[in-house]
């Protein structure tokens, strides 16, 4: 009896292996609901991007300052919403230190076309810019009747540059409030949404943005306080992480950094 079972086991296992192999093959070829993201471009909001000034300020009273340092807004670059990723693409992303695998729904609205997504991101950027202007002018106790601000950052969407836009406006109008640069001549990078009242919010993709910041010369990275843990997990050596909850708090931290004072840390 035992020998008869043993003799039949080989064909039986082989027969079972056929559907398993077929399932694995289907899984490897089927599109998966993920995107692969990597560090994207940075843009100095105090300078130019693709040949255009990012922030143009015209004030009724006083001159607009020129800054010595840089304020880099950071981005991630993700595969497009209509890109079909296979199992091999996702596995490579998981094991690559410079990439991240993210659920597609976390990056793109579900069911929307590429054109609708692009429009949505542009609208978010416009809302972010408007909030940044209000936050910066409110912090400086200026009205939009006194100052004209024009923000231009083409081909980059979403709300995550709000904090850097606000800091850039403050830098060009007031610096650190003492006649010096808010950046202290450094290259400061960061990310974060902002409300008109100056509250800073989380954005996602922070670990990849820290890599982009370090790659492009930043020594300080302003990170929404709620995302400190995520930033710490992958922050490159030599990049100082400074948690931020408000525009005023970010300014205070940068001033303390210049003065050698107490600077919060993730």
C-alpha positions in Angstrom: 0.0 0.0 0.0 2.8 2.4 0.9 4.7 1.8 -2.2 1.6 2.3 -4.4 1.0 5.7 -2.7 4.6 6.7 -3.2 4.5 5.8 -6.8 1.4 8.0 -7.4 2.7 10.9 -5.3 5.0 12.3 -8.1 2.3 12.7 -10.8 -0.1 14.1 -8.1 2.3 16.8 -7.0 3.1 17.7 -10.6 -0.6 18.0 -11.4 -1.1 20.3 -8.3 1.9 22.4 -9.3 0.5 23.4 -12.7 -2.3 25.6 -11.4 0.1 27.1 -8.8 2.6 28.0 -11.5 -0.3 29.5 -13.5 -1.4 31.6 -10.6 2.1 33.0 -10.0 2.4 33.8 -13.7 -0.9 35.6 -13.7 0.1 37.6 -10.5 3.4 38.5 -12.1 1.7 39.9 -15.2 -1.4 41.5 -13.7 -1.4 45.3 -13.0 -1.3 46.2 -9.4 -2.9 49.2 -7.6 0.4 50.8 -6.6 2.7 53.6 -7.8 6.5 53.7 -7.4 7.8 57.1 -6.2 11.3 58.6 -6.0 12.9 61.9 -5.0 11.7 64.6 -7.3 12.9 68.0 -8.3 13.5 70.9 -5.9 12.9 74.6 -6.6 14.4 77.5 -4.8 11.4 79.8 -4.0 13.8 82.7 -3.6 15.2 82.3 -7.1 14.1 81.1 -10.5 12.5 77.9 -11.8 12.7 77.1 -15.5 13.7 80.7 -16.2 11.0 82.4 -14.2 11.1 84.1 -10.8 9.1 81.9 -8.4 8.1 84.7 -6.1 7.7 88.3 -7.4 6.9 90.9 -4.8 6.1 94.5 -5.2 5.6 96.6 -2.1 4.2 100.2 -1.8 6.6 101.0 1.0 10.2 99.9 1.3 12.3 97.8 -1.0 12.1 94.1 -1.7 15.2 92.3 -0.2 17.6 90.1 -2.0 18.4 86.9 -0.1 21.8 85.2 0.3 20.4 81.7 1.2 18.1 79.3 -0.6 14.7 77.9 0.3 14.1 74.7 -1.5 10.6 73.3 -1.9 10.8 69.5 -2.4 8.7 67.1 -4.4 8.4 63.4 -5.2 8.1 61.9 -8.7 5.6 59.1 -8.9 4.6 56.8 -11.8 1.5 58.2 -13.5 -2.0 57.2 -12.6 -2.4 55.3 -15.9 0.9 53.4 -15.6 0.3 49.7 -15.0 2.9 48.3 -12.5 3.6 44.6 -12.4 4.8 42.5 -9.5 8.4 42.7 -10.5 8.2 46.6 -10.6 6.7 46.6 -7.1 9.2 44.2 -5.6 12.1 46.3 -7.1 10.6 49.4 -5.5 10.3 47.7 -2.1 14.0 46.8 -2.0 15.3 50.1 -3.5 16.4 52.6 -0.8 15.8 55.5 -3.1 12.2 54.5 -4.0 9.0 53.8 -2.3 5.9 51.8 -3.2 2.7 53.6 -2.3 -1.0 52.7 -2.8 -2.2 54.4 -6.0 -5.2 55.8 -4.0 -2.9 57.5 -1.6 -1.4 59.5 -4.5 -4.1 59.9 -7.0 -7.9 60.3 -6.6 -9.6 57.0 -7.3 -11.2 56.7 -10.7 -10.2 60.1 -12.1 -8.6 60.5 -15.5 -5.1 61.8 -15.9 -6.5 65.1 -17.1 -8.7 65.4 -14.0 -5.9 64.6 -11.7 -3.7 67.2 -13.3 -6.5 69.8 -12.9 -7.0 68.8 -9.3 -3.3 69.2 -8.5 -3.2 72.6 -10.2 -6.2 73.7 -8.1 -4.5 72.5 -4.9 -1.3 74.4 -5.8 -3.3 77.6 -6.5 -5.2 77.3 -3.2 -1.8 76.6 -1.4 -0.3 79.7 -2.9 -3.2 81.9 -1.9 -3.1 80.6 1.7 0.7 81.1 1.7 0.3 84.8 0.7 -2.3 85.4 3.4 -0.2 83.6 6.1 2.9 85.5 5.2 1.3 89.0 5.0 -0.7 88.2 8.2 2.6 87.4 10.0 4.1 90.7 8.8 0.9 92.6 9.5 0.6 93.8 6.0 -2.5 93.8 3.7 -2.8 92.7 0.1 -3.5 96.4 -0.7 0.1 97.2 0.4 1.9 94.3 -1.3 1.4 92.6 -4.6 2.6 89.0 -4.6 2.8 86.8 -7.7 3.8 83.1 -7.4 4.8 81.0 -10.4 5.8 77.4 -10.3 4.8 75.6 -13.5 4.4 71.9 -13.9 4.4 71.2 -10.1 1.1 70.6 -8.5 -0.3 69.9 -5.0 -0.4 71.8 -1.8 2.9 70.8 -0.2 4.9 73.9 -1.1 2.7 76.2 1.1 5.1 76.5 4.0 8.1 77.3 1.7 6.1 79.9 -0.3 5.1 81.6 2.9 8.7 81.7 4.2 9.9 82.9 0.9 7.5 85.9 0.9 8.5 86.7 4.5 12.2 86.5 3.5 11.8 88.9 0.6 9.8 91.4 2.5 11.3 91.3 6.0 14.1 88.7 6.3 14.6 87.8 9.9 13.1 91.1 11.1 16.6 92.4 12.0 17.9 93.2 8.6 19.4 89.7 8.0 18.5 86.6 6.0 16.0 84.3 7.6 18.0 81.4 6.1 21.3 82.7 7.5 22.8 82.2 4.1 22.1 78.4 4.3 20.3 76.2 1.9 17.1 75.3 3.8 14.6 72.8 2.4 11.3 71.6 3.6 7.7 70.7 2.9 4.3 71.2 4.4 0.9 72.6 3.7 -0.2 75.9 5.2 -3.5 77.5 6.1 -4.2 81.2 5.8 -3.7 81.4 9.6 -0.2 79.9 9.4 -0.8 76.4 10.5 1.5 73.8 8.9 0.1 70.4 8.0 1.4 67.0 6.8 1.9 66.1 3.1 3.2 62.6 2.7 6.3 61.4 0.9 8.6 63.0 3.4 11.4 60.4 3.5 11.9 60.8 -0.3 11.8 64.5 0.0 14.6 64.5 2.5 16.7 62.6 0.0 15.9 65.2 -2.7 16.9 68.0 -0.2 20.3 66.5 0.7 21.0 65.7 -3.0 20.5 69.4 -3.9 22.6 70.9 -1.1 20.3 71.4 1.9 21.7 71.2 5.4 18.3 71.9 7.2 14.9 70.3 6.5 11.7 71.8 7.9 9.3 68.9 8.4 5.6 69.0 9.6 5.8 67.9 13.2 3.4 65.0 12.7 5.8 63.5 10.1 8.9 63.6 12.2 9.0 59.8 12.6 8.7 59.2 8.9 11.4 61.7 8.2 13.8 60.2 10.7 13.4 56.8 9.3 15.2 57.6 6.1 16.9 61.0 6.6 20.4 61.1 5.0 23.4 61.9 7.2 24.1 65.6 7.6 20.5 66.8 7.1 19.1 68.4 10.3 15.4 67.8 10.8 13.5 70.7 12.3 9.8 70.0 13.2 7.3 72.7 12.4 3.7 73.4 13.4 3.3 77.0 12.4 4.8 79.6 10.1 5.9 81.6 13.2 7.4 78.5 14.7 9.4 77.9 11.5 10.7 81.5 11.6 11.6 81.2 15.2 13.6 78.0 14.6 15.5 79.5 11.7 16.4 82.5 13.8 17.5 80.3 16.7 19.6 78.2 14.3 21.4 81.4 13.2 21.9 82.7 16.7 23.0 79.3 18.2 19.9 79.1 20.3 17.6 76.2 21.2 16.3 74.6 18.0 13.7 71.8 18.2 14.6 68.5 16.7 12.7 65.5 15.5 
